[in-house]
Amino acid sequence: NYAAKSKAMWGVPCPIFVRAVAMEGGIGPVAGGAHHSMAMRMPGINVVAPMTPGEYEACWKWFMEHDEPMYVSEHRKSFSIDYETPDLVNTEIKPDITIVAIGAARLNAIQAAIKLKTDGINCNLFHQLWLKPLKLANAHKLFDSLNMSGIGLVIDGDFECCGASQSIAYYLMTAMR
């Protein structure tokens, strides 16, 4: 919190790279969950949720080129991923639903998109890396998909109440007006 406010309040940069590892639980209520939404509330901190080697590299490169703190919400499921996960967007068929997925929920979203397709439901899936400031990598395609489907869903492994998914869903809804 101090690192995030230091530059804005006193003009003293305090670049710090915080790796916060989340997991899916397994030892009761104290083990599970990602907590990037909590860090998003701190003024002046950048928050990312990388899942692929390329995304980790992009986050580190950005951090090294700037003098700002960065909260990296990692999930231990990402540690075995050695491939990239491109957005799943079919521009030739009208989507029935548009999904924006964050963190480890992206892996479940990929499986869901495949299952929906076998059930005859067309789904476009967008992977979200930058949570704060919100940077939509394929904003034009995302908004096109939302306009065509009329239904959007933002999923995340973190809490939805006052969380990243709720914040992004609200932004998308107000931007679509």
N, C-alpha and C positions, 0 to 999 in steps of 0.2 A: 504494500500500500504506500509506504514512504517512497520507495523507488519510483513508483508511478507518479507521485505528486511532486517529487523533488525538482524535476525539470520545469514543470509548469509554475510552481510556487517560488522557487529560488534560483531558477536558471542553471541548476546543477544537474546535468544528466547522470542517471544511475542505471546504465544498461545491465540488466540481470536476466538470465535465461533460466526460467523455472520449469523443470520437467516434473509434471504431476502425473503419476502413473495410476490409472484406474484399472479395476478388474470387475469381473461379474459376480463376485461374492464367493461363497464356498465355506466361509468360517463364521457365518452369521451376519447380523445387521451392521457390523462395524467394517466389513471388508469390501462391500460392493459399491459400485457407482463411480461416475466421473463427476468432477465438481467445477467444470469450467464456467458454469453460470455464475458461481460465486465470485470468481475472478473478474467476470465481465462487469460487475458492479463498481469496480475500482476505477476511478477516473485516471486516464493516462496510460493504461496498460493494454497491450495488444494480446489477443487471445486466439490461438489456433488449435485445431484438433486434427493433426495429420494421422494418416493410416498407412501411407505407402512410402517407399524409400525416396521417391522423387519429391513428395510433399515434405518429408523431413528435411531433405536437402534445401528445398526452396525456403523453408522457415529459417533454417540456420543461416542461409545466405542473406536473407532479409535482415535478420538480427545483426549480423556482422557489418552490414552497410548502414545501420541506424544506431542512434544512441538512446534507445528507448527500451523499457523492460518488456519481456515477452513471456507469457504464460503458455506453455505447451502442454495441452491436455492429451496425454498419451493413453492408449489402452493396451494392456499387455497382449491382447489378441493381434495387435499390429506387428509385434516383434517377429513373427514368423512369416509375414507377408514380404515376398521378394518380387512383386509385380505391381504394376500400376492398375488403377481401377477407373477407367474412363466412364464418363456419364453414359447412361444407356438411353439414347434418344433416337426414336424412329420418326423422321420427318415426313415419311410417306403415308403414315396411318394416323388418323386422329386419335390422340390418347384419351383413355377413359379417366385416367388419374395421373397427376404429377406428384412425384415424391421428392422431397429434399431430405437427405440423410446426413447425420453428423456422427463423427466418431465411430465406435464399434457398431452402432446401429446400421452403419453402411453395409456391413457384411450380411446382416439379416435382411436388409432392403434388397440386396442383389438376389438373394434366395427368393424373397417375396415376389420380385418382378418376374423372375423365371416361372414361378408357380402361377402367378396371375396370367401370364402369357398362355400357359397350357390350359387355363380355364377360360380363354377367350377374352381376357381383359387386357387392353393395351395400356402399358404403363411406361412413362418416362421417368427416369431416375437421375437426379443430380446430386453429386457428392459435394458437401460443403466443408471447406478447409478453414477459411477466415471467418471467425465469429465476431471479433471486435478489433478494428472496425469491420463491419460487415462488408465483405468483398465477394460478390457473386461472379464466379469465374466465367460462366456462360449466361450472363444476365439476359441477353436478347433471346436466346433459345429457351431459357426458363420462363420468361414472361410470355413468349409465344405458346409454349406448352400449357401454361396456366390458362391463357385465354381460350385455347382450343378445348381443353378438358373441362374447365369450369370447376374442377375439384383439385385441391392441393392438400398435401399432408407433409408436415415437417416432423421427422422422428429423430430421437436422440436418446442415448442411454442415461443422460443426466435428468434431473427432475424437470418436469414440464412447467410446473407452477413457478412463475417469475424466472423462468429459465431461458436458455438460448433458443430452444424450439418455439416457445411462446413468443419471444421477441422477434424472431425471424418470420414466423407466421403473421404476426401483426404488421411487420414492415411490408411483407408481400401483399397482404390484403389492402393496406392503405395505398400502396403504389399502384395497385390494379384499378383503383377508382377512376 
